[in-house]
Amino acid sequence: MWPEIETVKNEKRRELVLSGMEISERIKKTGLDPDLFTLTDLNYFSLTETCLQDIGSDISELLNLQTLILHSNRLETFNDAITRLPKLKILDVSSNFIKTLPESIASLSQIVSLNFSNNQLDSFPNLIDTSKLCVLDLSENRLTTFPDIISPKLTCLSELKLQRNNIEVIPNSITQLPALKTLNLNDNKIKTLPGELADCHKLKEVNLQGNPINDKRLFKLINQCRTKQILDYVKQNCPKTTNNINESSKKGKSKKNSEKDLESSQSEDNLVEYKYKISIKPSDESFKVVVDNSTKSIREHIVCCLINNINFTEETCKSFIKLQNKLHDGICNKRNSATIATHDFKKLESSMVKYTTFPPDKLIIKPLNHPNEITGAQLFTKLQIEANNLRKLKKKTTYSGIHKYLYLIEGKPVYPCLINEKQVVISFPPITNSDVTKIESSTTKIFVEVTSSLSQFACKNAMGELLKEMISLLETDLEVQQVRILNEEDQLKVIFPAKNDLIFDKNLAINVIRI
């Protein structure tokens, strides 16, 4: 039995991470250890950067698996036994050599994120019952047509990544994806855009660079990465291809009806009795977050904001910390989807925060509630020893607290972190904050960062939930200030909250005012 598998079995862990040359050599000699498939309590399994060509049909024995990471192997086929994992939420088989996928992929009813990027797919199965799917990444494949995934049943699909394929046409039925916010079609073979694209009302990021667009004005707008201007231009200049019965004869009537509908909608808004409000202030040019390119390989996605004029009591401050733990277990899916970190803005002492990576022995942090600085490698070892001792002392079969997230960084060559201008590490996601910027009852302004290895949507979703829950906790209005996130070339990557963020159900009675 492999030592890693024996450890998981003896300590009744629920996570297993295998990666690298040593694991690859074992697979070459004897294949995967069959005892792996007896670990039926596993909910997280990562096997990456090996010579593995097939995971084997016994993978279906891991009935409690929620996250399966198989990127950067030598997989040539996709074993349909994976589709018999009833609890699977996150599946990453990127950077392999897979050419086809089984139709049974649609039976993954709990799936939230699918990543098949950097494979050799020339088609993709129809997704029927994957109504919880939020992120689909099919970038860097060989698709020549838009994947057959457009269905009003996909009510959660918000991010669609199709860059670097050979797609020629965007179907006019794209409007049937009601939650679509991000559409990346860079470096394909698209010449024209359907007018229907402008009817995707939640769409806020469209990437179409590197396509042979016929319309020169549109081509220029696309290269300037101006989503709003692109969609406005499409609305005015690109014909719709959908057949509308008696469209011409009903045009005047439709316009009047639209005006009436708008008036009716406005009247309904006026009738809503809002209990609380979130006022969104524009970003302050004197503060920004810069993202290092190195984060792409480890934990790419991040959104940030500032919360002004906070008035904590000792009790509400403690409740605020507990709230973050609750969100980590809930909407953040045990930090698999996202990790929230909050800081006293005054303690940042910086006009710029950088999101970057360091090797484990080079990352220096003073962890939350710890007296001294320590390296990332030392912290990992220390927490691992603590975890084992606590588990034995309390006679538990699983880890608790911060210890249950250690598997998320186990075996990683670099660790993600946020640093201020003085190069002081203020955050080490997904593990801990720094004690340097610790939130206290005296805190009046909070810097919030949410990071994810999954998607930008996961970050924004968690951030929105945090703000909503803060209103409920503090029973007061919030003033939220936008934070700009730039890349190393000083180009804007994302700003939060943008105009399509923080769209709450009217039943919550939270009025979002954009100043």
N, C-alpha and C positions, 0 to 999 in steps of 0.2 A: 504493500500500500504506500502511495506517495506520502511523504511527511506532511505536506500541506493538507491533504485530505484526511489524514489521521488526526491532525490537530483539530480540524473542523468537527470531525466525528466525536472525538473525546470531549471537546469543550462545548459541544452542541451549538456551534456558531451557525449563523444563518447567512453568512457571506463567504465567498471564496474568490480570490483573485490569483490567477496564474498568468505569467507573462515572461517572454524573453527566451534567450538562447538555451538555458538549462532545461526548461520545460520542452522546448523544441527538440532537443536531443533525446529526451525520454520518449517523446511521441514517435520519433524516427525509429527508435529501437524496438519499442513494445506497443506502440499505440497508446491511446488514452487509458488510464487506470479505470477498469470497470467499476471499482468501488466508488468512483465519482457519482455514479447514478443511484447509489443507495442513500445519498444525502438528501432525503426527501423534504427536509425542513428548510433547505436553501431558498432564500428569496432574492438573492443577488449573486450572479455568477458571471465572472469576466475571464475570458481566455483570449489573449491577444498576442500578436507579434510572434507567431510560431509557424511551423510548417504544416499545421493541421489542414487536411483536405476535406474531411467530412466529420461532423460532430457525432454522427451515429443516431440511430433511431431510439436508443435508450434514453435520450434527452427528455423524452415525453414522460419519464418516470418522475421527473422533478416537478411535481404538480403544484408546488407552492411558489415556483419561480415567478418573480415580478419584473426582474431586470435581467436581460441576457445580452452581454457585450462580447462580440466575436470579431471585432475589427482587426485588420492588418494580419490576416492569416493567409492560407493558400486555398481557401474554400473554392471548389469548382462547381459544386452543386449545393442547392439549398434543401436540406432535409426536411420534408414536410411533417416530420414528427414534431418539429418546433411549433407547428400550428395547432398541436393538441395540448398546448400548455394553457390551461383555462384562466390563469390569473396574470398572464404576461401583459405588462404595461409598456415597457421600453425594450426595443429590439434594435441593436446596432450591428450590422454585418458589413459595414463599409470597408473599402480597401481590400477586396478579395477578387475572385475571378469568376463570379457567378454569372451565368448567361441567361438562365430562365428561372421563373418562380412559379410555384404551383397555385392553382386557383384557390386552394384551401387557405391561402393567406387571409382571405376575407373572413375566415371563421374566428380570427383573433378578436373577440368581441370586447375585450377590456383594453386593447392596445391604445396608447396615447401618443407614442412616438415611434416612427419607423425610419431607419436610416439604411439605405442601400446605395449610398453614394460611392463613386469610384469602383464600379464593377463593370460588367460587359453586357448589361441588359439591353435588349432591343425592343422589349415590350413589357407591359406591367399589367397584372390581373385586375379585373374589376373589383372594386371594394364595395361590398354590399352592406354588411352588418357592423362595420367598424365605426360606429356612430360617435365613439369617444376620441377618435383620432384627432390630434391637434397639430402635429408636425409630420410632414412627409418629405424626405430628402432623397431625390433620385438624381442628383447632380453627377456629372462626369460619368455618364453611361453612353449608350449608343441608340437612344430613343430617336425615332424619326417622326413619330406622331405624339401629340399630347396624350398622356396616360389616361386610360379609361376610368377615371376616378370621380368624375363630376356627377354629383348626386345631392339632392336636397337633404338626404339622410345624414350627410357628413356635416352636421350642424356645428361642430367644434373645430374643423380644419381651418387653422389660421395662418400657417406657414407652409408654403409650397416651394421647394427648391428644385429647379430643373435646369440650372445653368450647365453649360458645356455639354450639350447633347446635339442632336441634329434636327430638332423640331422645327417645322416649317409654318405651322398654323396654330393660332390660339382659338379654340372653339368659342362660338358665340354663347354657348351654354355656360360659360364661366360664371355667369351671374347666379347659377344654382348652388354656388358655394357661399352661403350667407355670412360666414364668419371670417372669410379670407382677408387677412391684413397685410401679408407679405408675399409677393410673387417674384421669384428670381428666375429670369429666363435669359440671363447673359450668355453670350457666345453660342447662339443657336443659328437658325437659318430663316428667321422670320422677316418677311418683307412688308407686311401690312398688319395693322391692328384692327380688331372689330370694334365698332362703336359701343357694343355692349360692355366693353371693359370699363367704361366710365360709369356704368350702373352698379358696379361692385362698391357699394357705399361705405364699407368698412376698410377698403383697401387704402393703405397709407404708404406703402413702400413697393414701388415697381422698379425692377432692375432689368433693363433690356439692352445694355451696352453690348457691342460686339455682334449685332445683328445687321443684315444688309437691308435696312429700312429704306423703302423707295422715296418716301416723303422727306425731303431734305430739311425742312423746318422741324419736323418731328424728330428726325435723326439728331439734330443739334440739341434739342431739348433733352433727349434721352442721354446724350453724352454729358449733359450738365447735371444729371441725376436729380431733376426737379419733378418729383412725383405729382404734385398738385398741378403744375403747369402741363405736364404730360397728359393727365386725365382730362383737364379742361380742354386741351387741344383735341384730344380724341373725341370728346363729347361734341365739339363743334364741327369737326372736319372729317371724321371717319364714319362712313355709313354703317348703319346696323344691318346685319345680314339675316336677322330673324324675320320670318314672314308675319306681318301684322295684317289681319283681315280688315279691309275698308279703312286702312290707316289714314289715307288722304282725306276721306270724307269726314273722318272723326277727329281730325287734328284740332280744329277750333274748339270742339266740345271737350276734348281731352285737356286742353289748356285751361279751360274754365274749371273743369273738375279738379285739376291739379291745384288751382288757386284756392278752391273751396276746401280741398283736403288739407292744404297748408294752414288755412285759417282755422279749420277744425282742430288740427294738431296743436296749433298755438294756443287755442282756447283751452284744450285739455291740459296743456302745460301750466296755464295760468290757474287752473282749478286745483292743481296738486298742492297740498299743504306740506311744504318742506320743513322738517324739524331741525335739520342741521345743514351747513354748507361747507364746501371745500373751495377756498379761493386760490386760484392758481396764478402765481406771479411769474412773469418772464424771467429767464435766466439772467444772472448777474455776470457781466463780462469779466469780472475780476476773479471768478472761480470756475474751474473746469476740471474734468477727469480725462486723462490721456491713457489710451490702451496700447500696450506694447504688442507687437505682432506675435511674440512668443506664446501668448495666452491661447492662440488658436488651437494649439496641439493638446491643451490640457483642460481649459475651462473658458471657452471663448466668449460667452455672452454676459453682458452686464448692463443694468440700468441704475440710475441714481436720482435722488431728489433731496431737497432740504425741507424740513418742517420747522416753521418759524413760530415764535411766541408760545412756546410750550410752558405750561404751569403745572409741574408735578407736585404731588405730596409724596411723603415716604411710602404710603400705601399704593398710590397709583403708579409710582415708579417700579415697585416690586411687581405689580400686576402687568406692567408693560413688558418686563423681562419674561414673565410667565407666558404672555401672549405670543412672543416670538417662538418659544419652545412648542407651543400648541400649533402654530402655523408650520413649523418645521416637520412635525409629525403628520400634519394634515395636508394642506394644499401643496407643500413642498415635497411630499412623498418621501419622508425620512431623509430629506436633503438630497435625494436622488434627482429631483427635478430642479430645485433651486435652493439657495441658502441666503438668508436675510442677515445683515449685519448693521447695527446702528451705532453711531458715534456722537459724542458731544462735539459739535462743530467748533466751539471756541478752543477746544483742546487740540484740534488739528494743527493750528498755527501754520496754516499753509493756504496759498491761493490756488494750488494745483495738487491733485492726487493722481498718482500713476498706478495703473493696473498692470502688473508684470509677473515674471516668474524668476525663481532662484533655485539652484540645486539644494536639496535638503540640508546639506551641511553649511550652506552659505546664507540661508534665510535666518535672520536673527529677530526674535520677537519676545516681548514681555507679555506672556499670555494673560488673559483675563483672570483677575484675582490671584495672580502669582507675583512674588516679590522680586524675582530676578529675570534677566534676559536668558534666552535659551535658543539653540538652533532648532530648525524644523525637524532634523533627524533625531535630536535628543528628545524633543517633545513627543514625537511619534513613539519612540521606545519607552519613554516614561509613561505615557498614557496606556500603552499596551500592557505594561507590567501592572499598572494600577487596575486595569480592566480585569485581568486574570485574577488578581488578589481579591478584588471586590466580589467577583462572581463566585469564587470559592468560599469567601467569608459569608456571603448571604445565601449560599447554596442555590444560586440561580443558574438557569441554563442559557441565559442570554445576557448581553451587555446592556448597560443603562447609561443615561446621560450622554456626555460628549463621546464616551468610549464606543458607542454603537455606530459612529460615523467613520472610524479609522480605516475601514476597508476601502473607502472612497479615494484614499490617497496611497494606499499600500502598493509598493513597487513602482511608483511614479518617479521618473528621472528628475523632474522639476516640480516645485510646488507653486501654486498661484498665490499672489499676495497683493495688497494695496499699500503703497508707501507715500509719505508726504514729501515736501520739498527737501527736508533734512535727511531723506533716505531712511526714515524710521518706519518700520512695518506697523501698520495700524490694523491690518486684518489678514487672516490666513484662512480663506474659505476652502473647503466647507467645514473647517475644524473649529476655529476660535477667533475672537477679536483680540485686539491688544488692550492691555490694562491702561495704556497711555491715554486712550480716548473713551474711557469707560463712561457710560450713562449713569448719572446720579440724580437725586431729587432736585439738585440746584440747576440742572441742565435746562436751558431755555431755547436752544436751537439744535436740531438733530440732522446729521448727515446720514442718509440711508443708502446702502448699496445692496443690490440683489444680484447674485451671480448664478450662472447655470452652465453646465456642459451640454445641456439639451437644446435650448432655443431661447430666443429673445422673448417669445410669447410667454414662456414659463417664468421669466424674470418679471415681466409686466403683470402677469396674473397674480403672482405672489405679492408684488408691491401694492397692487390695487386692493387685495384682501387685507393687507396690513393697515392701510389707511382707513378702510371701512371699519375694521375692528377697533382702531384707535378712537374713532368717533364714538363708538359704542362704549368703550372703556372710560374715556375721559368725559363723555357727555358734554361735548363742546364742539364748536366749529374748528376747522383746521385751515391754516394758511400754508400751502405747499408751493415751493419755488422750484422752477425747472432747473435741471443741471444738464449742461452740454457734455457729451462724451465724444472725444476726438480721437482719430488714429494718429500714428506717429508722423504723418505728413500734415498734421493740423487740419484735416478734413473732418467734417461732422459725420459721426457714425450714427448717433441716436440722441434724441433729447426727450426727457421725460419730466412731467406728463405732456405728451403731444395732444393735438386736438381730438384725436380718436381714442385717447386713453381715458380711463376713469368714467366709463359710460355705465352708470348704475341703473338697476331696475327701479322704476318709479315707486315701487312698494317700499323701498328702503328709505324714502323721503330724504335723500341727500341731494342737495342742489349744488352742482359743480359750476362755479362762476370763473370764467377765464378773463382775467384782468388785462 
